[in-house]
Amino acid sequence: MTRQHDRRAAETVFGVAGPDHVAALTTLEERANRVALAHVFGSELPYPYVDVLARWRLVLEDPAATTLAAWSGHDLVGFAAYDPVSLRHLAVAVERFGTGLADDLHARVVDDWRRAGTTSARLWVLEDNQRARRFYARHGWVLDGRRQDSPWPPYPVEIGHALRGGPSVEQAVTL
């Protein structure tokens, strides 16, 4: 599929999400995950909506975290939640897969880190989420050796990635 940089990109407005956006963030994440991660979580398990909603409340209340939201009209179409040293969550609406919106959100996060003087950042990716792994590799993230179980049933493995300037990680890009 080719990237669809079309008029939708011009219609996207970016801002910081707040507590009144918790339901929209949770719903977008659920819809994206049901499509992108169906092979990991399956359809037999109920989506942990209440737990994800509670996690979003914590993220939005964290003074160290920023949640960048992408809007098209009144619809939330993407988000990136991050703090000074980690990218916590990044997702786009299913209808925006392949449009470059995720690239734009990622670039805005990295630009914010650069302005803040961040030289190293980390994230977790599900080991079986090949789409995300390719995305992050394309943007210079490399495996950092960390592994953990996801907090969500059936507890798939998450693998750590790093984005650093400096010689400690080969192939990393400089922030």
C-alpha positions as CSV (number, residue, x, y, z in Angstrom):
1,M,0.0,0.0,0.0
2,T,1.4,3.4,-0.9
3,R,1.3,6.2,1.6
4,Q,-1.8,8.3,1.2
5,H,-0.5,11.8,1.9
6,D,-3.8,13.4,0.9
7,R,-6.0,16.3,2.0
8,R,-6.6,14.5,5.4
9,A,-3.0,15.5,6.4
10,A,-3.9,19.2,5.9
11,E,-7.0,18.7,8.0
12,T,-5.2,17.2,11.0
13,V,-4.8,19.5,14.0
14,F,-2.4,18.7,16.8
15,G,-2.7,19.5,20.4
16,V,-2.1,18.2,23.9
17,A,-4.8,15.8,25.2
18,G,-6.2,16.4,28.7
19,P,-8.4,14.5,31.2
20,D,-11.5,15.1,29.2
21,H,-10.0,13.1,26.3
22,V,-9.6,9.8,28.3
23,A,-12.5,8.0,26.6
24,A,-11.5,9.1,23.1
25,L,-7.9,7.9,23.7
26,T,-9.1,4.5,25.1
27,T,-11.6,4.0,22.2
28,L,-9.0,4.8,19.5
29,E,-6.5,2.5,21.2
30,E,-9.1,-0.3,21.4
31,R,-10.1,0.0,17.7
32,A,-6.5,0.2,16.5
33,N,-5.5,-2.8,18.6
34,R,-8.4,-5.0,17.5
35,V,-7.1,-4.6,14.0
36,A,-3.3,-4.4,14.3
37,L,-2.9,-6.8,17.2
38,A,-5.7,-9.4,16.5
39,H,-3.0,-12.0,15.9
40,V,-1.5,-11.4,19.3
41,F,-4.6,-11.0,21.5
42,G,-7.2,-13.0,19.5
43,S,-10.9,-12.4,19.6
44,E,-11.8,-14.7,22.4
45,L,-10.5,-12.3,25.2
46,P,-12.6,-9.3,26.0
47,Y,-10.8,-6.0,25.5
48,P,-9.7,-4.6,29.0
49,Y,-11.4,-1.3,28.3
50,V,-11.8,-0.3,32.0
51,D,-8.1,-1.1,32.8
52,V,-6.9,0.8,29.7
53,L,-9.2,3.7,30.6
54,A,-7.6,3.7,34.1
55,R,-4.1,3.6,32.6
56,W,-4.9,6.6,30.4
57,R,-6.1,8.5,33.4
58,L,-2.8,7.8,35.1
59,V,-0.9,8.9,32.0
60,L,-2.9,12.1,31.7
61,E,-2.4,12.9,35.4
62,D,1.4,12.3,35.2
63,P,3.1,15.8,35.2
64,A,6.1,14.3,33.4
65,A,4.0,12.9,30.5
66,T,2.7,14.6,27.4
67,T,0.0,13.2,25.3
68,L,0.0,14.7,21.8
69,A,-3.3,14.3,20.1
70,A,-4.1,14.5,16.4
71,W,-7.6,15.6,15.5
72,S,-9.6,15.6,12.3
73,G,-12.6,17.8,13.1
74,H,-14.0,16.4,16.3
75,D,-12.5,13.0,15.8
76,L,-9.3,11.8,17.5
77,V,-7.2,10.2,14.8
78,G,-3.9,9.6,16.5
79,F,-1.9,10.1,19.7
80,A,1.6,9.8,21.1
81,A,2.1,9.7,24.8
82,Y,5.7,10.3,26.0
83,D,7.8,11.6,28.9
84,P,11.4,12.9,28.9
85,V,12.9,9.4,28.4
86,S,10.3,7.2,26.9
87,L,7.7,6.8,24.2
88,R,4.8,5.3,26.1
89,H,2.1,4.9,23.5
90,L,1.7,5.7,19.8
91,A,-1.3,4.8,17.7
92,V,-3.4,6.1,14.8
93,A,-7.0,5.3,13.8
94,V,-7.4,2.4,11.5
95,E,-8.5,4.6,8.6
96,R,-5.2,6.5,9.0
97,F,-3.0,3.4,8.8
98,G,-0.4,4.0,6.0
99,T,-1.1,7.7,5.7
100,G,2.1,9.0,7.4
101,L,0.3,10.2,10.5
102,A,2.2,7.9,12.7
103,D,5.5,9.2,11.2
104,D,4.3,12.8,11.8
105,L,3.5,12.0,15.5
106,H,6.8,10.3,16.0
107,A,8.7,13.2,14.4
108,R,6.9,15.7,16.7
109,V,7.9,13.6,19.8
110,V,11.5,13.4,18.7
111,D,11.6,17.1,18.0
112,D,10.3,17.8,21.5
113,W,13.0,15.5,22.9
114,R,15.6,17.4,20.9
115,R,14.4,20.8,22.2
116,A,14.5,19.4,25.8
117,G,18.0,18.1,25.3
118,T,17.1,14.4,25.6
119,T,19.9,12.2,24.3
120,S,18.4,8.8,24.9
121,A,14.9,7.4,24.9
122,R,13.2,4.0,25.3
123,L,10.0,2.2,24.4
124,W,8.4,-1.3,24.6
125,V,6.9,-3.1,21.6
126,L,5.1,-6.4,21.6
127,E,7.5,-9.0,20.2
128,D,4.9,-10.2,17.7
129,N,3.9,-6.8,16.5
130,Q,5.9,-6.8,13.3
131,R,4.3,-3.7,11.9
132,A,5.3,-1.6,14.9
133,R,8.8,-3.2,15.0
134,R,9.3,-2.2,11.3
135,F,8.0,1.3,12.0
136,Y,10.4,1.9,14.9
137,A,13.4,0.3,13.1
138,R,12.7,2.7,10.2
139,H,13.0,5.6,12.6
140,G,16.3,4.4,14.1
141,W,15.1,2.5,17.2
142,V,17.2,-0.6,18.0
143,L,16.7,-3.5,20.4
144,D,18.2,-2.9,23.8
145,G,18.0,-6.4,25.3
146,R,15.1,-5.8,27.7
147,R,12.2,-8.2,27.8
148,Q,9.1,-8.4,29.9
149,D,5.6,-9.8,29.8
150,S,2.8,-7.5,28.8
151,P,0.3,-6.6,31.6
152,W,-2.6,-7.6,29.4
153,P,-3.8,-11.2,28.9
154,P,-2.6,-13.5,27.4
155,Y,0.6,-11.6,28.5
156,P,2.7,-11.6,25.3
157,V,6.3,-10.7,25.5
158,E,7.3,-7.1,25.1
159,I,10.8,-6.2,23.9
160,G,12.7,-3.0,24.7
161,H,14.1,-0.6,22.1
162,A,16.3,2.4,22.5
163,L,16.9,5.6,20.4
164,R,20.2,7.1,21.4
165,G,22.9,9.4,20.3
166,G,26.4,8.1,21.1
167,P,28.4,5.0,20.6
168,S,26.7,2.6,23.0
169,V,24.0,1.5,20.6
170,E,25.0,0.5,17.1
171,Q,22.9,1.9,14.2
172,A,21.1,4.3,16.5
173,V,20.4,7.8,15.3
174,T,21.4,10.9,17.1
175,L,18.6,12.8,18.7
